[in-house]
Amino acid sequence: MENLIMQHQGQYVEVIDHNGGVYRGIIEGIGTNPHRGMFFHDGFRRRFIPFFLISSLFLLGGRRRRRIF
């Protein structure tokens, strides 16, 4: 999971968590131990989402969205 996120760092993504919440923003990086997850900026603030909450990760670009995870 870390490798996928680092490959797409700086790109606009959509994250869907296991509760159905949808978050859109730019990937800033990943958290290290003990905080395993990804950081992204949604335009107003920096958010952290733990890896175990992520059920889908989409790369948004142009008119299409591509599923990464």
A tleap script that builds the chain and sets N, CA, C and O, in Angstrom:
source leaprc.protein.ff14SB
mol = sequence {
  NMET GLU ASN LEU ILE MET GLN HIE GLN GLY
  GLN TYR VAL GLU VAL ILE ASP HIE ASN GLY
  GLY VAL TYR ARG GLY ILE ILE GLU GLY ILE
  GLY THR ASN PRO HIE ARG GLY MET PHE PHE
  HIE ASP GLY PHE ARG ARG ARG PHE ILE PRO
  PHE PHE LEU ILE SER SER LEU PHE LEU LEU
  GLY GLY ARG ARG ARG ARG ARG ILE CPHE
}
set mol.1.N position { 0.825 -1.187 0.000 }
set mol.1.CA position { 0.000 0.000 0.000 }
set mol.1.C position { 0.873 1.255 0.000 }
set mol.1.O position { 0.571 2.223 -0.698 }
set mol.2.N position { 1.954 1.239 0.782 }
set mol.2.CA position { 2.820 2.417 0.839 }
set mol.2.C position { 3.420 2.748 -0.517 }
set mol.2.O position { 3.521 3.915 -0.894 }
set mol.3.N position { 3.820 1.703 -1.251 }
set mol.3.CA position { 4.424 1.922 -2.570 }
set mol.3.C position { 3.428 2.544 -3.542 }
set mol.3.O position { 3.791 3.432 -4.313 }
set mol.4.N position { 2.176 2.090 -3.515 }
set mol.4.CA position { 1.154 2.656 -4.396 }
set mol.4.C position { 0.944 4.136 -4.104 }
set mol.4.O position { 0.841 4.953 -5.020 }
set mol.5.N position { 0.883 4.468 -2.836 }
set mol.5.CA position { 0.639 5.864 -2.462 }
set mol.5.C position { 1.823 6.736 -2.826 }
set mol.5.O position { 1.634 7.851 -3.312 }
set mol.6.N position { 3.038 6.260 -2.605 }
set mol.6.CA position { 4.217 7.065 -2.935 }
set mol.6.C position { 4.366 7.243 -4.449 }
set mol.6.O position { 4.905 8.259 -4.888 }
set mol.7.N position { 3.910 6.296 -5.246 }
set mol.7.CA position { 3.965 6.436 -6.701 }
set mol.7.C position { 3.059 7.562 -7.176 }
set mol.7.O position { 3.348 8.206 -8.184 }
set mol.8.N position { 1.966 7.805 -6.460 }
set mol.8.CA position { 0.989 8.805 -6.872 }
set mol.8.C position { 0.996 10.035 -5.981 }
set mol.8.O position { 0.011 10.772 -5.929 }
set mol.9.N position { 2.104 10.263 -5.279 }
set mol.9.CA position { 2.216 11.431 -4.412 }
set mol.9.C position { 2.137 12.703 -5.251 }
set mol.9.O position { 2.755 12.799 -6.311 }
set mol.10.N position { 1.366 13.680 -4.760 }
set mol.10.CA position { 1.202 14.941 -5.468 }
set mol.10.C position { 0.070 14.939 -6.476 }
set mol.10.O position { -0.158 15.947 -7.146 }
set mol.11.N position { -0.646 13.827 -6.599 }
set mol.11.CA position { -1.752 13.739 -7.551 }
set mol.11.C position { -3.085 13.792 -6.818 }
set mol.11.O position { -3.169 13.473 -5.632 }
set mol.12.N position { -4.114 14.194 -7.533 }
set mol.12.CA position { -5.454 14.351 -6.986 }
set mol.12.C position { -6.136 12.996 -6.917 }
set mol.12.O position { -6.231 12.297 -7.926 }
set mol.13.N position { -6.616 12.613 -5.722 }
set mol.13.CA position { -7.222 11.298 -5.529 }
set mol.13.C position { -8.559 11.413 -4.807 }
set mol.13.O position { -8.890 12.441 -4.216 }
set mol.14.N position { -9.303 10.335 -4.877 }
set mol.14.CA position { -10.541 10.177 -4.122 }
set mol.14.C position { -10.395 8.921 -3.276 }
set mol.14.O position { -10.075 7.850 -3.791 }
set mol.15.N position { -10.630 9.057 -1.977 }
set mol.15.CA position { -10.510 7.944 -1.046 }
set mol.15.C position { -11.895 7.627 -0.507 }
set mol.15.O position { -12.628 8.526 -0.095 }
set mol.16.N position { -12.254 6.343 -0.510 }
set mol.16.CA position { -13.513 5.888 0.076 }
set mol.16.C position { -13.151 5.004 1.264 }
set mol.16.O position { -12.450 4.003 1.115 }
set mol.17.N position { -13.640 5.389 2.455 }
set mol.17.CA position { -13.327 4.586 3.635 }
set mol.17.C position { -14.355 3.489 3.843 }
set mol.17.O position { -15.336 3.403 3.104 }
set mol.18.N position { -14.136 2.659 4.838 }
set mol.18.CA position { -15.013 1.502 5.040 }
set mol.18.C position { -16.405 1.888 5.527 }
set mol.18.O position { -17.309 1.053 5.501 }
set mol.19.N position { -16.606 3.124 5.970 }
set mol.19.CA position { -17.935 3.599 6.373 }
set mol.19.C position { -18.686 4.257 5.219 }
set mol.19.O position { -19.834 4.669 5.389 }
set mol.20.N position { -18.061 4.363 4.051 }
set mol.20.CA position { -18.693 4.990 2.900 }
set mol.20.C position { -18.369 6.462 2.748 }
set mol.20.O position { -18.861 7.109 1.824 }
set mol.21.N position { -17.551 7.005 3.637 }
set mol.21.CA position { -17.148 8.411 3.529 }
set mol.21.C position { -16.231 8.624 2.336 }
set mol.21.O position { -15.353 7.803 2.070 }
set mol.22.N position { -16.429 9.719 1.617 }
set mol.22.CA position { -15.634 10.027 0.429 }
set mol.22.C position { -14.809 11.277 0.704 }
set mol.22.O position { -15.343 12.298 1.138 }
set mol.23.N position { -13.509 11.194 0.453 }
set mol.23.CA position { -12.589 12.306 0.661 }
set mol.23.C position { -11.815 12.533 -0.621 }
set mol.23.O position { -11.342 11.579 -1.238 }
set mol.24.N position { -11.682 13.775 -1.025 }
set mol.24.CA position { -10.916 14.124 -2.221 }
set mol.24.C position { -9.814 15.097 -1.845 }
set mol.24.O position { -10.021 16.011 -1.047 }
set mol.25.N position { -8.631 14.889 -2.431 }
set mol.25.CA position { -7.521 15.776 -2.143 }
set mol.25.C position { -6.253 15.326 -2.843 }
set mol.25.O position { -6.268 14.410 -3.665 }
set mol.26.N position { -5.154 15.986 -2.505 }
set mol.26.CA position { -3.851 15.711 -3.098 }
set mol.26.C position { -3.014 14.938 -2.086 }
set mol.26.O position { -2.903 15.347 -0.931 }
set mol.27.N position { -2.427 13.826 -2.511 }
set mol.27.CA position { -1.616 12.997 -1.620 }
set mol.27.C position { -0.343 13.755 -1.250 }
set mol.27.O position { 0.384 14.237 -2.118 }
set mol.28.N position { -0.084 13.851 0.071 }
set mol.28.CA position { 1.128 14.508 0.557 }
set mol.28.C position { 2.194 13.516 0.993 }
set mol.28.O position { 3.383 13.830 0.938 }
set mol.29.N position { 1.797 12.337 1.421 }
set mol.29.CA position { 2.778 11.351 1.860 }
set mol.29.C position { 2.148 10.306 2.755 }
set mol.29.O position { 0.926 10.210 2.870 }
set mol.30.N position { 3.025 9.511 3.399 }
set mol.30.CA position { 2.537 8.459 4.278 }
set mol.30.C position { 3.074 8.688 5.682 }
set mol.30.O position { 4.123 9.304 5.871 }
set mol.31.N position { 2.331 8.178 6.667 }
set mol.31.CA position { 2.769 8.241 8.054 }
set mol.31.C position { 3.633 7.037 8.370 }
set mol.31.O position { 3.441 5.958 7.810 }
set mol.32.N position { 4.584 7.228 9.270 }
set mol.32.CA position { 5.460 6.132 9.665 }
set mol.32.C position { 4.980 5.543 10.977 }
set mol.32.O position { 3.995 6.002 11.555 }
set mol.33.N position { 5.681 4.529 11.436 }
set mol.33.CA position { 5.283 3.860 12.687 }
set mol.33.C position { 5.209 4.868 13.807 }
set mol.33.O position { 6.064 5.753 13.845 }
set mol.34.N position { 4.269 4.812 14.714 }
set mol.34.CA position { 3.175 3.870 14.830 }
set mol.34.C position { 1.944 4.278 14.028 }
set mol.34.O position { 0.951 3.551 14.022 }
set mol.35.N position { 1.985 5.416 13.358 }
set mol.35.CA position { 0.823 5.910 12.605 }
set mol.35.C position { 0.937 5.483 11.149 }
set mol.35.O position { 1.582 6.164 10.352 }
set mol.36.N position { 0.322 4.374 10.800 }
set mol.36.CA position { 0.388 3.846 9.442 }
set mol.36.C position { -0.813 4.348 8.672 }
set mol.36.O position { -1.941 3.945 8.953 }
set mol.37.N position { -0.590 5.216 7.712 }
set mol.37.CA position { -1.674 5.761 6.922 }
set mol.37.C position { -1.155 6.772 5.924 }
set mol.37.O position { 0.054 6.893 5.724 }
set mol.38.N position { -2.074 7.504 5.292 }
set mol.38.CA position { -1.672 8.490 4.295 }
set mol.38.C position { -2.172 9.872 4.695 }
set mol.38.O position { -3.230 10.025 5.305 }
set mol.39.N position { -1.380 10.867 4.332 }
set mol.39.CA position { -1.755 12.259 4.523 }
set mol.39.C position { -2.145 12.835 3.177 }
set mol.39.O position { -1.487 12.571 2.170 }
set mol.40.N position { -3.208 13.619 3.154 }
set mol.40.CA position { -3.528 14.348 1.938 }
set mol.40.C position { -4.161 15.672 2.301 }
set mol.40.O position { -4.723 15.843 3.383 }
set mol.41.N position { -4.056 16.610 1.367 }
set mol.41.CA position { -4.540 17.976 1.561 }
set mol.41.C position { -5.817 18.135 0.753 }
set mol.41.O position { -5.825 17.902 -0.456 }
set mol.42.N position { -6.910 18.536 1.426 }
set mol.42.CA position { -8.202 18.621 0.745 }
set mol.42.C position { -8.574 20.042 0.336 }
set mol.42.O position { -9.724 20.294 -0.022 }
set mol.43.N position { -7.639 20.963 0.382 }
set mol.43.CA position { -7.914 22.346 -0.012 }
set mol.43.C position { -8.036 23.280 1.177 }
set mol.43.O position { -7.752 24.472 1.063 }
set mol.44.N position { -8.456 22.747 2.319 }
set mol.44.CA position { -8.606 23.563 3.509 }
set mol.44.C position { -7.690 23.118 4.635 }
set mol.44.O position { -7.164 23.945 5.379 }
set mol.45.N position { -7.499 21.809 4.759 }
set mol.45.CA position { -6.668 21.288 5.832 }
set mol.45.C position { -6.012 19.977 5.422 }
set mol.45.O position { -6.350 19.370 4.406 }
set mol.46.N position { -5.073 19.572 6.243 }
set mol.46.CA position { -4.364 18.323 6.017 }
set mol.46.C position { -5.089 17.221 6.784 }
set mol.46.O position { -5.375 17.366 7.972 }
set mol.47.N position { -5.380 16.125 6.101 }
set mol.47.CA position { -6.095 14.999 6.708 }
set mol.47.C position { -5.193 13.779 6.782 }
set mol.47.O position { -4.277 13.611 5.978 }
set mol.48.N position { -5.471 12.939 7.754 }
set mol.48.CA position { -4.777 11.658 7.901 }
set mol.48.C position { -5.820 10.553 7.873 }
set mol.48.O position { -6.813 10.615 8.599 }
set mol.49.N position { -5.603 9.545 7.042 }
set mol.49.CA position { -6.494 8.388 6.989 }
set mol.49.C position { -5.636 7.134 7.176 }
set mol.49.O position { -4.740 6.871 6.375 }
set mol.50.N position { -5.908 6.360 8.233 }
set mol.50.CA position { -5.158 5.116 8.447 }
set mol.50.C position { -5.416 4.114 7.324 }
set mol.50.O position { -6.501 4.089 6.744 }
set mol.51.N position { -4.423 3.298 7.024 }
set mol.51.CA position { -4.545 2.327 5.935 }
set mol.51.C position { -5.699 1.359 6.154 }
set mol.51.O position { -6.348 0.962 5.187 }
set mol.52.N position { -5.975 0.965 7.403 }
set mol.52.CA position { -7.026 -0.028 7.630 }
set mol.52.C position { -8.417 0.530 7.368 }
set mol.52.O position { -9.365 -0.247 7.257 }
set mol.53.N position { -8.576 1.852 7.266 }
set mol.53.CA position { -9.880 2.444 6.956 }
set mol.53.C position { -10.116 2.612 5.459 }
set mol.53.O position { -11.257 2.795 5.034 }
set mol.54.N position { -9.058 2.552 4.653 }
set mol.54.CA position { -9.185 2.784 3.211 }
set mol.54.C position { -9.713 1.521 2.538 }
set mol.54.O position { -9.089 0.463 2.614 }
set mol.55.N position { -10.871 1.637 1.877 }
set mol.55.CA position { -11.380 0.493 1.127 }
set mol.55.C position { -11.194 0.675 -0.373 }
set mol.55.O position { -11.102 -0.313 -1.102 }
set mol.56.N position { -11.137 1.926 -0.855 }
set mol.56.CA position { -10.891 2.206 -2.274 }
set mol.56.C position { -10.079 3.484 -2.399 }
set mol.56.O position { -10.212 4.409 -1.598 }
set mol.57.N position { -9.236 3.510 -3.422 }
set mol.57.CA position { -8.422 4.685 -3.713 }
set mol.57.C position { -8.470 4.905 -5.219 }
set mol.57.O position { -8.048 4.042 -5.988 }
set mol.58.N position { -8.983 6.060 -5.642 }
set mol.58.CA position { -9.121 6.378 -7.058 }
set mol.58.C position { -8.228 7.550 -7.413 }
set mol.58.O position { -8.127 8.512 -6.652 }
set mol.59.N position { -7.583 7.473 -8.560 }
set mol.59.CA position { -6.796 8.562 -9.109 }
set mol.59.C position { -7.716 9.374 -10.007 }
set mol.59.O position { -8.281 8.846 -10.965 }
set mol.60.N position { -7.866 10.666 -9.698 }
set mol.60.CA position { -8.748 11.529 -10.482 }
set mol.60.C position { -7.908 12.360 -11.436 }
set mol.60.O position { -6.922 12.977 -11.033 }
set mol.61.N position { -8.299 12.373 -12.686 }
set mol.61.CA position { -7.569 13.156 -13.665 }
set mol.61.C position { -8.399 13.312 -14.918 }
set mol.61.O position { -8.842 12.325 -15.505 }
set mol.62.N position { -8.610 14.538 -15.323 }
set mol.62.CA position { -9.412 14.774 -16.512 }
set mol.62.C position { -10.847 14.347 -16.301 }
set mol.62.O position { -11.452 14.672 -15.280 }
set mol.63.N position { -11.390 13.629 -17.249 }
set mol.63.CA position { -12.787 13.194 -17.184 }
set mol.63.C position { -12.955 11.814 -16.572 }
set mol.63.O position { -14.069 11.409 -16.239 }
set mol.64.N position { -11.859 11.095 -16.424 }
set mol.64.CA position { -11.937 9.711 -15.951 }
set mol.64.C position { -11.340 9.591 -14.569 }
set mol.64.O position { -10.519 10.413 -14.160 }
set mol.65.N position { -11.755 8.565 -13.852 }
set mol.65.CA position { -11.101 8.223 -12.606 }
set mol.65.C position { -10.635 6.778 -12.703 }
set mol.65.O position { -11.355 5.921 -13.216 }
set mol.66.N position { -9.452 6.514 -12.219 }
set mol.66.CA position { -8.849 5.199 -12.328 }
set mol.66.C position { -8.648 4.623 -10.935 }
set mol.66.O position { -8.098 5.290 -10.058 }
set mol.67.N position { -9.086 3.398 -10.728 }
set mol.67.CA position { -8.954 2.759 -9.413 }
set mol.67.C position { -7.513 2.310 -9.208 }
set mol.67.O position { -6.946 1.612 -10.048 }
set mol.68.N position { -6.927 2.714 -8.089 }
set mol.68.CA position { -5.566 2.328 -7.744 }
set mol.68.C position { -5.588 1.141 -6.797 }
set mol.68.O position { -4.849 0.172 -6.972 }
set mol.69.N position { -6.457 1.236 -5.781 }
set mol.69.CA position { -6.537 0.176 -4.772 }
set mol.69.C position { -7.983 -0.124 -4.498 }
set mol.69.O position { -8.289 -0.989 -3.678 }
savepdb mol mol.pdb
quit
